[in-house]
C-alpha cells in the first residue's frame, strides 16, 4: 500500500518512529531489556542483558528490511560504555601555616610571665611557697625564731621587717602560746636593733604571750638589746653576752695618699660634710661632735636594757662598758637569768604560758632556698619606694613553718 505521497504505507503493527527514542530512554532508565522485548525488536542474541559488573548504554538504530528501501525502526541494543577517563586527582590544598598562632601563644606566655613578675615585686599575689603557721601548728605550740647573724636591714629574721612579720604570725596564731628567740649574733646596726627590741616588747605587751631567749655562743650589742626585752634569758656558761655599747668608726688615709702622690678634692656644702670620708684627719670639734652623737645613741641602748631587765639606769650604765661577759658572770650581774640549753628555754616558755609539758615546738622562718632571690627582689622593690606593709606582704610569700628537732 502506498500513502498519498506515493510511499509504501507502514504496517499498523510497526512502532512509530518516535517510539525509537522512547525505547532508548526507557532502556537507559530501566536497565537491560527483557528477552521478549529483544525478540520483538529483532535484537540479536548478543544483545542480551549484560553482566552487572560492566557499564552499558542503550541505543537505537534504524535498519533496512530486505524488501524495503526505507529505513525501518531500529531495535534497542546494548553496548559497552567507553571506559571513563580517570578523574583528575583533586588539587592539594595549600598547607595552612599556623605560625601566627604560635606567635600569639608565645606573646601571651611572655605577658603572663611579666604580669606575675610585676605582681611578685609589689607583693600582692599569693604564692604556693607560703605556708601559714595556722596550717602547720598544733594546739599548745611554741614558735622558735632564729636570729643568727648580723643585725641589719637584710629582710631576714635578723632585720626589723623580718622579725616583725614572724612575730605577727605568732600573734595571729592562737595555737602558738609562746615564742623562743634563738640568738647567736654579735650585734649590728644600732637602729635595726632598737626597732627589733621595740617589736619584741610590743609583742609581749599586746599578746600576753611570753618570750624566752636561748643564747648560743654570742649574744652581744644590738642582739642583746633585742634579747633584753624578753621575759627570760638563757645562756650557756661559755656564752659571750652583753657588750652594751655603741661605736662609730672612721679612718684617716691622708698621709698614705700623700706618699702615693694622690690628691683628693672633696667639694662639700659644709666644712664637715666630708669628715667621714677618710681623706683628711678630723678636727677637734668634729671629734667632740661625733662623741656626743655616739653617747646619745648609746643612752637609748642603755635605757632599753634597763627597762627590759628591770635595772636602774645607773645599774645599766655600770654594765655598759662595751665588753662582753661570760654566761655565768652575766647570771650574777643580772644581764641574763639561767644557764641552760635551747630545750630548757622552750620548756621555760611553755611553763610561762601555762601549758606545762604538753606542747609542740616549730621554727618560724623563711625558705632558705629562696632567700637570695627574695633579697634581690626586695632590693629592687625598695628602690621603688615600697612601704613597710608592702614589704611585709612580700615576706609573707616566703614564710614557712618547720618542726623543731
Secondary structure, DSSP 8 states (H G I E B T S, - for coil): -B-TTSSB---TTS--THHHHHHHHHHHHH-S--HHHHHHTT--GGGS---TTS-EEEEE--EE-TT-SSEE---EEEEE------------------HHHHHHHHHHHHHHHHHHHHHHHHT-S--TT---HHHH--SSEEEEEEE-S-BSSSSSTTSHHHHHHHHHHHHH-TTEEEEEEEEEE--B-HHHHHHHHHHHHHHHHHH--EEEEEEEEEEETHHHHHHTTSSEEEE-TT-EEE-----------HHHHHHHT-------SSTTTTTTSSSS---HHHHHHHHHHHHHHHHHHHHHHHHHHT--HHHHHHH-SS-EEEHHHHHHHTS--EE--HHHHHHHHHHHHT-TT--EEEEEEE-GGGHHHHHHHHHHHHTTT--HHHHHHHHHHTEEEEE--
